Amino acid sequence: MMVHLSACASVSPEPHTHTHTHTQAQTQTRAGSGVEGARRYLRDAGLDETEALIRLLVRFPTVRDTALGAAAPNEPAFREMAAFLKSWSEDAGLTFNAVDGNEVWEISFGEGTPELAFVMHADVVPPGDASGWTTSPYEATRVGERIYGRGTEDDKGAIAALLVVMRTLKRFGVTPGRRVVAVLGTGEESDWSGMKRYASQMSDSTDVISVDAGFPVVFGENGFVAWKLRMPTVLEGPDDAHCLRAVNVSGGEFLTQVPGEAWLDIESNMAADRAFDVHAAVESAVSAERGARGEMFGVEVERRDGVVRIVARGKAVHSSIPEEGHNALWPLSRVAGRLPLCRGGIERMMTLVRDFFDGDDFGVRLGVAYADPMMGRLVVAPTVLRFVDDHVELAINMRRPAGRTDEAFHSMLDAALAKVRSSVDPALEEMSERYVGTPHVADHESHLVHTLLDVYRELSGDRAARPISIRGGTYARLFKGAVNFGPSVPELPYRGHAPDEYIERSSLSLISRGLFEAIVRLSGPKTRIDELDDTAGGSSQPSFGRSLRR
């Protein structure tokens, strides 16, 4: 449905197109008209325009409030960003449409079917601990050739690049032979129900390109798995007379990020007949663990009111690439294992993390490890640990490749649960929210894949580039035949979800040029793409690519 929105106030400055009209007109005159003129204009001015739009988009703190459940986003940031995009689009000669109560925003131009859709998301994850940022998360800051800010890589940089490309084509009088639409979801980081409804109504003939993973072209995505376990706080069984009582524990912020920090509180106000130096005991355990393992990621011991807190710090990364980070739950569980903790849910959950996850990103200890020749290995990451009421809860994120049916994978999780319960404690139980997603695999020999791969090879100079598979899950999996094309560039670190998120200006340039060529080549009459020159090292055969995203 169409939603008419008023212009937003405080966070939405005037669209920068008004302030540069004279300069843009001069540049357009010099560049000429049509596709070639638009291409030259983007080369000369597109990157600066894209950066300027990124600055405006990052200012909207579009973090979805998960407490609202499946309700359409109603936070001020989403309303204000919708109003800004509506105003910006109208100024650019594009059409804006809010669908399903702000669940999805469309920005489009051109007419005709089948449509060409570019799917991204406008919501972002929370910035997390401010100490991890050297810039303000919601003020895009350029440092050297990097633009820092929450959402710069995931996905507001790509959104800005696409919108500038669409505006430029419109300005230069390029009329696509089909409707070209930017489809922006607002719940990708939390609740996909809105985009699922949208996708269910889209024609299967639509060419769908997600810009939420990486280059060259992503044809496959691992299935997303959410598995949650919990343990009662109080357990039957004797305690040692001098055990230390763990009273609270916490680690991680959300399901799709490897924890960068985790902590454990131990009671220090103990009865006189059991009293000893808790702080010294904890320091001794930390020292012993450091000696056994070598240099650890930072582990600190703090005295607080009535407790001694052990704080473990690792390296937060996206949960699809856990081996590129360091899970803070691991050193915390190892230190806890060196302490005489009283029997209970916290102590047992620390044992579970240590025995079944510490140092194992691939589910070997759980007994769920397997691999697919094209999509690679299953990855496993415990990401959120919480003390909730009378239970301790642990959320685990997995990325499953093809090679096992949904039913077979459910059976593997059932067997893993039985194994862990037998080893750790029979009181351990699974929470009801198990989710096992099916891997998404598109045809890597399709016209869409051939066209995008051709574009990437020409722009990057990498004639050996091949379609890849990723561990992540993007909106592409909701659309038949959809693939990903950017924004992450091979060999560059992925910074989405991490503190100090940034995007390289060189990456933005590649994204802009790639999206421009994709629209030009896919929005006119379709012609068969001949097999690319194998003598130059090119082939459309897939390879197992870098494990990005979601």
N, C-alpha and C positions, 0 to 999 in steps of 0.2 A: 504494500500500500504506500501511497505517497504521503509523506509527513512534511508539512510546511513549518520551517523553523525560523525563528527570528535571529538576526545577527547577534553574535555573542559579544560580551562587553570586555571585561578586564583582560582576559588572557589572549584575546584575538586581535592583534594589531591589524591595521589596514593592509590588505593584500599588497605585496611589494610591487606588483605589476603597475600600480598607479604611480609609484615614485620613479619608475624607470621607463615610462612610455616613450619619451623622446629618444633615449639611447637605444631602446629596442627597435624603434622604427628605423633609425639610422642603420642599425646592424642588419635589419631585414632587407633594406634597400640594397645594401652592399652584397648581401648573400644571394639575392635573387629570389625566385619563387619556386613552388613545387617541392618535390622530394629532395632534389639536390640542394636547393636553397635551405630547406629545413635541416638537412644533414650538416651543411657548413655552419649554420647558426648554432646548432648544438655543440659543434666542435669548438666554436669561438666563445660562446657565452653560456652554454648549457650547464657546465659544472658549477659556475658561480650561482646561477639561478637555483639549481638543485640544492646547494648548500644553504642558500637563504631560506628556502622552503622547509628544509630540515629543521632549521632553528625555530621556525614557527610551530612545527608539529611536535617537537620534543617538549615544548612548554606545556603541553596538555598531559597531566599525570594520569593517563588512561589505564589505571589498574582496576580490574573488575573486582567488585566486592562479592566474594564467594558466599558470604552469609545470605545474600539475596537469592541464592539458588538459581533456578533457571529463568528468573525474571529478566526481562530485557534491561540492559544497562541504563540506569537512571542517575548515575553519579554526575555531578556538575561537569567534570572533565569531558565526559562523552557527549553531553548535550552541547557544550561549548565547541568541541572539536567538530561536531556535525554542522553546527551553524557556520563555523569558519569555512569548512569544506564546501558548503552550499554557496556561500558568498564568493569564495575563490573560484569555484567551477563556473558560476554564472559570469563572472568577470572574464574568464578564459574562453567563454563560448561553449562550454561543456554542460552536460545535463547531470544534475545531482538528484539522487533518489534515496530516501531512507526507507528500508524495508523491515517489516516485522518489528516495529517499535525500536529502531536503532540497533537491531541485531546485526544487520548488514547494511553497508552503504554502497551505492553504485554511483560511479562517475563515468559518463560515456559520451561518445560521439559516433557519427556515422549511422547508417541503416543497412539492413539486410541480414539474411541468415545463410548459413549457420554463423552464430556469433563467435567472436574471439574474446575470451575472458581471461584477465590476469587477476589471480586471487592472492590476497595478502591479508594481514591482520593489523588493526590499528591499536589493539590493546597491548600492554607491556606487563612484564613481571615487576614486582616491587623492587626498589633499589637495594634493599637489604641494609646491612650494617654500613653506616655512613663512613666508618673508619677505612673502608676499602676503596673509597672514592677520593681521587685527587681533584676532581672537578664537581660542580653541582649536577646531580643526575638529570634535572629538568631544565637545565640551561645548556644548550648545545655549545660546546667550546672547541674551537680549533686550536690544536697544538701541533705545530709543524704541518705535516700532511695528513693528520688524523683529526676527525671530528668526534668528540666525546659526548656522551649523553645517553640516557636510558632510551632504548629503541632505535638508536642510530643504525645498528645492523639488523635489528629484529623488531619491526620491519619498516620503521618510518623512513629510513634512508631509501629503501626500494620504492616505497609509496611516492616519495618526493620525486625520485627519478622518473617514474612512470608518468606522473601527472605533468611534469615539465615537458616530457616527450609528447604527450597528447596535446597539450596546449600549443606547442611549437608546430606540430602538424596542422592543427586547426588554423593557426595564425598564417601559415604559409599556403593555405588553400588546398591542402591534401585531403581528399575525401575518400575514406576507405570504402571498399566494396562490400563491407559487412559491418555490423555494429561492433565496435570495440569498447569493452567495458572493464573498468577497474572495479573489482569486487573486494570490499574491505570488511572483513569480519571483526567483531568486537569482543569475542569470547574465546579466542584460540588458546589462551593460556589457562583457561579455567573450565568453561562450559561450551561445548560444541553444538548444543541443541539447535541454536538459531541457524548456524550454517548448514546443519544437516537438513533442516526444513527447506532452506534455500536450494541446496543441491538437489533435493528430491524433485524439485519443480523445474530444473534446468533440462533442456533437451540434450539427449545423448550425442547429438551431432555437433554440439558446441566444442570448439577447441579450447581446452582449459590449460593455462600455464600458471602454476603457482610460482611466486618469487619469494620463497621462504626457506630455501635450503642452500644449494650451491651450484656452481658450474662444474663440468661442461653442461650436461643434461642429466637430470636424475629421473630414472625410469622406475625405481623400486624403493619402497620404504618398509622398514621392519614394522611388525605389529607392536602396538603399545600395550604394555601390561602393567596394571596396578594391583599390587598384592599387599594386604594389610594384616598384620598379626598383633595380638595383644595378650598380655599376661596380667592376672590379678596382682595387685600390690602386695597383699598379704597371702603367704603360702604356708601350708602345713609343714612341720618339720622342726627339728631342734636347731638352736643357734649356739655358736660358740660363746662362752662366757665373756669373751673380750672382743667380740666382733664389732665392726664399725657399721653404723646404720646409715644407709643411703636414703635420703629423704626427697630428692628431686633430680630430674635429669631432663635434658633437652638437647636437640641437635637438628640442624637443617631448617629450611624455611618453607620449601614447597617441593612437590613430588618430582619435578623435573630438574632439580639442581643437586649435585653432589654437595654435601654440607661442607662449608668452609670453617664452621665453628661448632663445637659441641661442649657441653659442660655437665658436671655431676656434682651434686651437693651432698656432703657427708656431715652428719650431726656432730657438733663439737661440744655441746652442753651435756656432758655425760655424768652419770652418778659417780660419786667419789670412789666407790668400790670397783668401778670399771674405768676410771679415768686414766688416761695416759695422753701423751702428746700426739693428738690426731694430726696436727700440721706436720710434725716431724715424720710421722709414718707415711703420709702422703708424699712428702718431699723425697723420702727414701725410695718409694716405689717408682717415682718419676726418674730418679737418678739411675736406679737399677735397669729400668726399661731403656733408657738412653744408652747405657753401657752395653746392653744386649743387642740392640738394634742399630747402633751407630747414631748419627745425628738425626734427631726427630724433628718433625715440624713442631712449631712452638707449643709447648705445654706449660701452662702457668698454674701456680697454686695461690689462691687468694683467701684471706681471712674475711669472713662476713659475719653479720649478726647471727650467732648461733650455729654457723656452719663453716666448713672449709670447702671451698669450691675449686674443682679441677677444671681448667679451661684448656681444651685442645683446639688448636688451629691448623687447618689444612689448606687446601687450594680448591676453591669452589669452581666447578665447571658444569657444563650442561650434562645431564645424566645419560645422554647418548654417547658421550665420550669420557667415561669415568677414568679410563687409564691415562688420560691427559691431566688429571687433577690428583688430589690426595684427599680421601674421605676422612674428615675429622673424627668420625665415629671410631675409626680403627685405632689410633693411638689412645683415645679415651678408653676403649674396651680393654686394651692391653694393660694400661695402668691399673684399671679397676681389677683386672685379673691378678695383680700382685698384692692386692689389699684383702684383708680378712673381712669382707663385707658380710653383714647379716643376711641370712636367706630371705629372699623376697622378690617381688616382680622386677625391681630395678636391677638387682644383682643377677637374676636369671637372664634378663634381656641383654645385659652386658656380656654375659657368657655366650648367648646366642650370636651376637654380632662378632665376637672374637672367634668362635669356633666355626662359623659358617660363612662369614663374609670378609673378614680381615685379609686383605691382600689378594682377594679373588674377585675379579671383575666379570668372570665368565660362567659362574654358576657351577663350577666343578664340585665344590664341597656340598652344595645342595643336591647334586645329582641331576641337574637339569641342563647341563652343557650339551650343545650340539652346534653344527655349522651347516651353512648352505654354500654350494660352490660359487654362486653369483653374489650372494648377499652377506657372506661372512658369518661370524660367530654371534651367538646370543650374548648379550651383555646384561649384567645385573648390578644394581646399585641400591643399597639401603639409603634413603634420603631424608626421612623425617622421623625423629624419635621424640615422643612426648609422654609426660606424666599427666593423665587425664582422669580426674575423679579417683576412682579406685582401681584403675588399670594403667599399665604402661603400654603404649602403642608404637609400633614400628611400621612405617610405610616403605615399600620396596618397589622400585621402578625397573622393569625389564624391557628390552627391545628384542623381539623375536624375529628371526629371519624365516623365509619359506623353508619347507622341508619337513614340517610337522603339521598335521591337521589341527584344527581348534580342539577337537575332542582329545587327541593325543596329548596336546599341551596341557589341557586341564588335568589329565591323568598324571602327568609329570609333576604338576604342582601339588596334587593330592598326595603323591608319594613323598615329595619333599617335606610337606607338612608332617606326615607321619614320622619321617626320619628325624626331624627336628624335635618333635614332641617326645619321642623316645629318648633322645639324647639329653635334652635340656630340662623339660618338665612336662608331664601330661596335662598340666593346667593351661598350657599354651593353646590358644584357639585362633582360628581365622575370623576376621571381621567379614561382614556381609558384602563389602563393596568390591569383590574381585572383578577385575575387568581384563579380558584377554582379547586384544584387537587382532584382526586378520592382516597379514602382510599385504601391501598394495604393490602390484606389479603391472606396469603398462607395457604395451608392445614397443620394444626398442627398435623395431624396423618400420615404425609408422612414419607417415609423411611429416607429422609434427616433430618427431624426434630428429629425423634427417635434416629438416629445415633449421632447427635450433642448433644442432651440432655443426652444421655448415657455417652458421653465423659465428658461433664461438671460435671455430678453427680459424676463420678469416680474421677476426678481431684480435685474438690472442697470439696467433702465429703458431699455435700448437696443433700441427696437423695430425698428431698421433692421439689426440683427445678422443675418448670413447664415452658412451653413456655409463653412468655409475648408479650404484645402489647406496642408500644411506640407512642409518639406524633410526633416524628420526621419524616423526609422524607429523605431517603437515595437512592442511586442508585438501591437498591434492588427492588424498585417499578417498575423499567423498565423491569424486567426479570420475566418471568412466573415461579411461584413457589419459587422464591428466598426468603431467610431468612437472618437474621443477626446473627452473632456469635462473640460477642466481639466488641470492645476492653474494654468497660467500665465494671467495676466490681460492682455488687450490693452492696449497702450501702456505697460506696465511692463517694465523690462529683465528678461531671463531670466538668472538667476544660477547655474543648475545647471552643474556641471563647473568653475566659476570659483573662484578664491580668494575668501574672504569670502562664500561662498554664503549667501543668506538668503531668507526668505519674509516678505511683509508680513502682519500680522495681518488686515488688511482682505481680503487674498486668501484667507486661511484661512476667514474667515467666509463668503465667497462659495462656496468649495469645499464647506464643510459644508452650507450651506443648499441648494446645488445637488444634492449627492448625496442629501440627505434627500428632496427633492422627486422626484428621479429614482426612488428606491426606491418611494415612495408611489404614484407615477403608473404605474410600469411593473410593479409586483408584484401588482396587483389584476387584475380582469377587463379585458381590452383593449377599449378603445373607440376608434373612429376619431377622429383629431385633425383637426378641420376646418381648412381653409386659414386661415392667420392673416390678420389685418386688414391688407390692403395699403394702406389709407388711412392707417395709422399708420406707413408706411414699411417694413413687414415683408414679407419674401419668403424662401422657402427656396432660392432660386437661389444657387448657390455664388459665392464670390468668392475671389480670390487673397489668402490671409491672410499674416500675419507669419510669417517663416520660422524656426520654432522647432525645436529639439530633435534629439537623438540623432545 
